[in-house]
Amino acid sequence: MRRVAAGLIAAAVLAAPGTASAHPRTGRVAVDYRATVAPLHAPLAGAVEVRVYRTDLALRLTAVGGHRLVVLGYLGEPFLRFGPGGVYVNEASTTAAGTGLAPALRHGAAHWVLRSPKPSAIWHDTRVRGAVRGRWSVPLLVDGRPARLSGRLFHVNPPAAWPWLAIGACVAAVALLLLTSRRQRLLRVGAASLGAVAGVATLVWATGLAASSTASEAIWYEAGNEALVALVCLAVVALGSWNARALAGGVLGVLAITVGLTNVGVLTHGIVLSALPGQAARAAVVVALAAGTAAVVLGTAVFVDLLRHDEEPIPLDRFSTEA
């Protein structure tokens, strides 16, 4: 019976996707789970450093002080060996094959192969990611003595939605008042102002995301492009004619909507992967979406007015008479 159970476990491990390239950087912007590591006591204290990455719950283990560690796999077999010479992986370990740290399962006795000259390794361990009742543990040997890494896994709920709905409602009310006033000067001022707010919110979000320790190169590239477009349009809003300001505000609105919709997941997940506090990052996304939408609506109204009157630019004295 035990052999059958072991065989089923081995088959499940081998069927799981490989994770040899576990890496703390990611293109994700939010996650739902947070893992902690319990305080280390003897023989772990001073012999090992442990980290669980918040991006994908990958486990990083580093041997320190010249100590020798052996991580035991899902079936209790020697899986990884840490020492002054680096990290060795047992290619005869079912766990090594299932996690992608070994290219394939090698049958027979333990066969150790050097994986890294440094005594540190990162891998996705299902004992952490699939923690039962919120507790995880990984058995190992420290200088031949049995020990166990342990910790907790928490599901983090997203915050209440009512503050974001309130922000959206306030911005929508302002945009509606400007539209119903039908004063072209107010439409232009509103489009430029709301576009500027949306642009600043976009810059705040992009900067916080790019500055996060988990941001990937793709995130840096996108954030750089977004910042460049936002800064150019903000310069037009600050220095251009009123028509140009209104139209630039509309462009900022389009940018903000695009960025906001791309990252709207921060509102439905509990942990935001940003250098900013979670609520500040979420507020930036919400303001970008709300102010951006309003700026696009007002900017479109200004553009339609320009087409109707075939005027560019509209003299500022017209604004004073309309007011």
N, C-alpha and C positions, 0 to 999 in steps of 0.2 A: 504493500500500500504506500509506503514511504517512497519507493522508487517511482511509482506512478505519479505521486504528487510532485516529486522533484522533476520528473520529465515534463509535466504540465507547466511548471514554473519556468523551466528552461525554455520551452517553446514560446511562452508569452514574452520572455525577455528578448529572445532572438527576433520575434516579430515586431518588437518596438522599433521606432526609427532611431538611427544612430545619432549620437550627439558629441562626436569627437571634437567639433569646432565650437564648443560652448564658449561664449564670450560675453562679457558684461555689457557691451555696447549694442544698441538696438534702435530700430526705427519706430518702435512703439512709443506711445505717449502716455499710456495709463495702464495699470494692472489692478487686479482685485485681491491678490494675496500678499501677505508679508510674513516672512519667516524670521525667527529669532534663534539665537544660540544660547544654550544654558551656560552659566559660569563654569569655567574649566577648573577641575580639581585634580589632585595627584591621581595617576601619573601623567595626566594630560597637561596640567599647568606647566608652562615653561618648555614644553616639548612640541607643541603644535599650535598653529594659528588657523582659525576657521572663519570663513565668511560665506554667507549665502547671499547671492546677488538678487536685488529686488526686481531686476528686469525679467528674469525667467527662472528664478529659484535655483540657479546652478550653484553647486557646492564647490568651494575652493578650499583645499587643504594644503598647508605648508609645514614641513618639518623644520624645527629650529633647534639651535644649540647642539647640533651633531647627533640628535636622537634618531632612532630608527623606528619607522612606523610600518605596519601592515594593515591595510583596510580589508575587511572581510566582505565578500559579496553577498548577493541575495540568498545563495544556498549555503553560506557559511564558508565558502572556499576563499583562499588568499586571492585578492583581486589586484591591489596596488601595493607596491613596496617603496617606501621613501627612506632615503639615507643621504649621507654626505656626497655620494656619487650621483645623485639625481633620483628620478622616479622611474621605476620599472613596472611594466604591466604584465600580468600573467595571461598569455594567449590561450591557455587551457581553461580560463575562467569564463563561465557562461555570462557573468555580469560584464566582463570586459568586452565581450562580443556584442552584448545587448546595448551597452552604452556607447559603442562606437570607438572605444579606446583601443580595441584590437581589431585588425582588419577582418578576421574571421575566427570562428571557434576552432581551436586546435585540440583534438582529442588526445588523451593520454595524461602523463604526469605534467606537473607545473612546468611552464616554459617561460622564463622571465626575459623580457626584451626592454631595452632602454627606450623610454618615451621622451624624457627631458633631462638635460644635464643639471637642471635646477630642481631642488627638492619641493616642487610645487605642482599641483595639478588641478584642473577644473573639469567637472563633469556633471551631467544631469542624473541625479540619483532619485529613483522613484520612491525611495523611503522618505525623502524630504517632500517631493512634489505631491505624493499621495498619502500624506500623513493621516493616520487613523485617529479620529477624535482629537485632531489638532496637535498631536504629539508625534515627533519624529526622532529616530535614533539610528545611528550607524555604528556597528561594532568594529573594533580594531585592536591591534596589539601595539603597545608602546614599549620598546626595548624588551619584547617578549611577555610583557604583562598585559592581561586583558583589560580593556577600557571601552567606554561607549560615549560617542558624541551624541548629544541630544538637544532638543529645542522644541519650539512651538510653531505652529502654522496658523495664521489668523486670516479670516476672510474680512476684508474691510469694505463696508457698505458705502456707496456714494452719498454725499450730503443731500439734504432736502432740496427740492427743485424750486420752492417758492421764491427765494431771493432772485434767482435768474429770471423767473417769469415776471417778477416785479420790475426788474431793470428793463426787460423787453417792453413791458406795458408803458412805462414812463417815456421811453424813447419813441414808441409808436404814437403816444399822445402828442408829443412835441411835433413830430412830423405831420400829424393830421391837422394840428392847429395852423402850421405854416401853409399847408396845402389849401385849407379852406379860406385862409386870409386872401389868397390870390394876389398878393403883393409881390411883384417880381424881385424887388430888393430883398425882402425877407426870404424868398425862395433861394436866392443866390447866397445870402449870408448863412442860411440854414444848411444848404448843401455843402458849402465850404467848411462850416464849423463841425458838422456831424462827420464829414469825411475826415477832417483832421483828428477828431476823437477816435474814429475807427482806425486811422493810420497809426496813431500813437499806441492804441491797444494792440495792434498787430505787431508793432516793434517790440513792445513789452513781452508779448507771448513768444515771439521768435527768439528774442535774446535769452529769455529764461530757459527755453527748450534747448537751444544750442549750447548754453553754458552748463547744462547738466552733465554729470560725469558719465551718464549712460548714453549720451547722444552719439549716433553713428555719423559717418562721413556724409551720408545722404541727408541727414538732418541739417548738418552744417551748410551743405550746399543750398538746400531749400531756404533755410533761414537767411543766408546771405542774399539770395535773389529777392526774397520778400522785403528785406531791409532796404535794399537798393531802390526798388520800385517805390516803396513807401517814402523814403527820404526825398526822392526826386519830386514826387507829387506834393509832399508837404512843403517843399521849397516853392512850388508854383502857387500853392494855397497862400503862402506868406507874402509872395512878391508879385504875383500876376495881377492882371485885370480882374474885375469881379466876374466876368463871364468865364475867364480861364480858371479862376478859383473854384467856381461852382462845378465846372466840368472835371477839374482835378479831384474835387471832393467825391464826385461820382466814381471816378476811377479808383480812388482809395476805397470806396465802398465795395466795388467789385472784388478788389484784392482781399479786403477784410472778410467778405462772405466766403470766398474760396478757402482762405486759411481757416476760418471758423468751422466750416462744414467738414473740412479735412480732419480737424482735431476735435470734433464735437464729442468724441468718445470720453474726453476728460470729465464730462458731466454725468456719465453713466458708470464710471469706475471709481473705486475708492482711493486709489493711489495715483497721483500725477507724477510722471517722470520729468520733473522740471527743477531748475535751480531755485525757482520761486516757491513760496509756500503754496500748498495745494489750492486753497481758496483764492489766493491772488491770481494764480494761473488760470483757474476756471473763470474768474471775473473778467480777465483780459479776453478770453475767448467769447464770453457772452456779450461784452461791450462791443467787441469787433463785429459780431454777428448783428446785433441790434442797431448800432450806429451805422454800420455799413449798409444794411438794408435801407434805413431811412435816407442815407446819403444818396444811394442809387435812385430811389424814388424821386427825391427832390432834384437831383441832377438831371434825371430824365425830363422832369417838368421844365427845367430851365432850357434844356436842349430843344424840346418841342417849341418853346416860346421863341427861341432864336430862329428856328426854321420858319415859323409862322411870320415873323416880322422881317426876316432876312437882314438882321442887324448884328454887327460885330465890330467893335464892342458897343454896349449901351452906355451912353454918357452918365457920369455920376450925378449930374444935375437932375436927370430924370428920376433917379432914386429919391432925391430930396423932395421933388414935387409929389411923387406917389405917396411918400411917407406922410 
